[in-house]
Amino acid sequence: MKRPLTAEDLYAIQSVEDPQISPDGQQVAFVKVTMDKAQNRYTRNIWLATLGKGQPRVRQFTFGPKADTTPRWSPDGRTLAFVSARNGKAQIYLIGLDGGEARPLTSHPNGASGPVWSPDGKRLAFHASVNAEEQRKENATPGESDAPPVTALEAKHRTEIKDEAEKQKSDPWVITRLPYRTGTQYLDDRFMHIYVVDAQADADEPKPFRLTEGEQDFGDISWAKDGASIFTVSSRTPEYDPWFNTAIVRVAVGKKRRKAPRRVSQPGHDYFGVQASPDGKWLAAQRQVNTGSFGSRVQLVMMPSAGGEARDLTATFDRNADSFCWSADSKTIYFQAGDHGNVGVYRVAVRGEEVTSMVGGRRMVQGFSVSDAGRVAFTATTPERPSDVYLASGKTEQRLTDFNAKLLNEVIIQPTEDVRFTAPDGRELQGWLIKPAGFKRGQTYPLVVNMHGGPHVMWGPSMVGMWIEWQFHAARGYAVFYCNPRGSEGYGEEFSTIIQNDWGDHVMHDILAGVDAVMALGWVDSKRLALTGGSYAGYMTAWMVSHDHRFACAWAQRGLYSLLGFYGTSDVPQLIEREFEMRPFDDLEKAWRQSPLAYVQNIHTPLAIEHQDNDWRCPPSEAEQLYAALKRLKREVVFVRYPREGHEMSRSGEPKHRVDRLNRMVGWFDKYCALKRRRKRKSKT
């Protein structure tokens, strides 16, 4: 007999990521992710699925307690390059298909990442971060750079001296860049650059050559067909907007001297994900207009490899084009896209034909790759199960992995129902409902309303980061409702951009219309409603409880509550500039009017505020302001802070913290929404 799912079942979930099919389509390399409860960490190893008649042979290919990631096939399919931190900092390794010991290809002092094979399979390009002094030493002629250490003791002392110098950089921090922190860390004086290394050199560790220089980051790597240059992206204004205002540039691949990158894209858009076609004639990339709402459509475009006008291949599709790849014959591009809560794989001919679906269904694809013959390997989640690896070949499809079979055979998984409803202004909207475990007609149940962040993202019943949270709430006796209000992706550009200059009111009424639709079913207790959401949905949680008082309690996660404070502390101040068409200090009244903190005196709903100490997307000061105001107002509030964590804690933070958060959140809901049992009075004798 199956049992209810618990928060601790998170430790048992095994996930897969980064599926890479071999050029001949006969093997799929992927990364399997497990959790080490005792060590409170994740383990990542590379696995191989060998395809053939019948069931595939699935086996572990790399071993070790740390992370092995980013498997990449050589063009001849005989070798895998991958990234591993097995000996300290992440470096690039090579391993033959027949196994054996992996050979380190890099030993960069700051680590290496993102290996990309050259078309002839003789070289690899990769990323590594360096500062101005390190670049100077690399540029030095023989005899000018530091001589190698003579003894192991000398090498040890040099390492100790370098480590001490690194510590002194932050004592004190001298900050001259913006943003100066992101993720969970402060940014140092290093920038991401592109290197090339000989993959066939006889030396144990061949010396890489750096292609780029300067105080700016270089992103995607794509080799030109002749191997003489690499296409990448970099900001046109790195000193002010290092992650925005990006352009496609061409970098010459030399061995002795560097040439300045040459821009090949035109202004007006941010470009990312650039890939050269196998025949060398074209470039494909994603792009988005670099003004206006971030909800603007992400286009899939192509242009001549020499540069020139870009042509939008998905102009009639009206959905965001996500990660993509070329077909081997350069005639087709495959890409991911979200639509009405699902994410699939699509294809479009470069001649400009209509977009067609390759991988569809009620699921969310997280990643994919395509063989030379057009077989598609992908990872996906469904409402019923966490991620697996799949293979699509023509009209047939096969699931290659089943790592969560044991857990799924033990626990109750509640089905997800589609809910269609209408906003007050008549707009059609989509949501989903999960009934509580053990649901019986004639009884009433509490409801958790869960909202997505972004604001321009799309939720659906197969959300990989929310699957266990929603199922856990249902297991604890709660109905779960979530939806895609206006502003969400997956419903067209007009739907996504309509919330520009108004993040609160219309979205609130959309969500409440969905709550009303669920209430009309007749089995939800109107006195036992809970509300939660993170990031932009943390904003919405505070906004809604300050404008509507139907909820018994709320849990606001890693939110932004003051546009003024967020603008000066976040690593993406551009979000405010473009979504509200202003800088807050230029229009204080507008910025304050759009801030949930402005309405704090109207909050009477018991509120838990969850935040992470190292969140530099929505910094902790946001939560501190909201908590302090509510505490001074003598309202019912609690502040839950998680050390060492950042904005992604609920999805990829320390396993212990993730489990604690799930239990603590439901405990808060139970305090205000659990069915109160009537006490039987004892009769007097």
Secondary structure, DSSP 8 states (H G I E B T S, - for coil): --B---GGGGGG--EEEEEEE-TTSSEEEEEEEEEETTTTEEEEEEEEEE--SSS-EEEE----SSBEEEEEE-TTSSEEEEEE-TTSS-EEEEEETTEEEEEE----TT--EEEEE-TTSSEEEEEEEE-HHHHHHHHS-TTTS----SSHHHHHHHHHHHHHHHHHTTTT----SSS-EETTEE--S-EEEEEEEETT-SSSS---EE---SSS-----EE-TTSSEEEEEEESSTTT-TTSSEEEEEEE--SS-----EE-S-TTEEEEEEEE-TTSSEEEEEEEESSS-TTS--EEEEEETT----EETTTTT-S---SEEE-TTSSEEEEEEEETTEEEEEEEETT----EEEE-SSSEEEEEEE-TT--EEEEEEETTEEEEEEEEETTEEEE---TTHHHHHHB----EEEEEEE-TTS-EEEEEEE--TT--TT--EEEEEEE--TTT----TT-TTTHHHHHHHHHTT-EEEEEE-TT-SSS-HHHHHTTTT-SSHHHHHHHHHHHHHHHTTS-EEEEEEEEEEETHHHHHHHHHHHH----SEEEEES----HHHHHHHSS-THHHHHHTTS-GGG-HHHHHHT-GGGGGGG--S-EEEEEETT-SSS-HHHHHHHHHHHHHTT--EEEEEETT--TTHHHHS-HHHHHHHHHHHHHHHHHHHS-----------
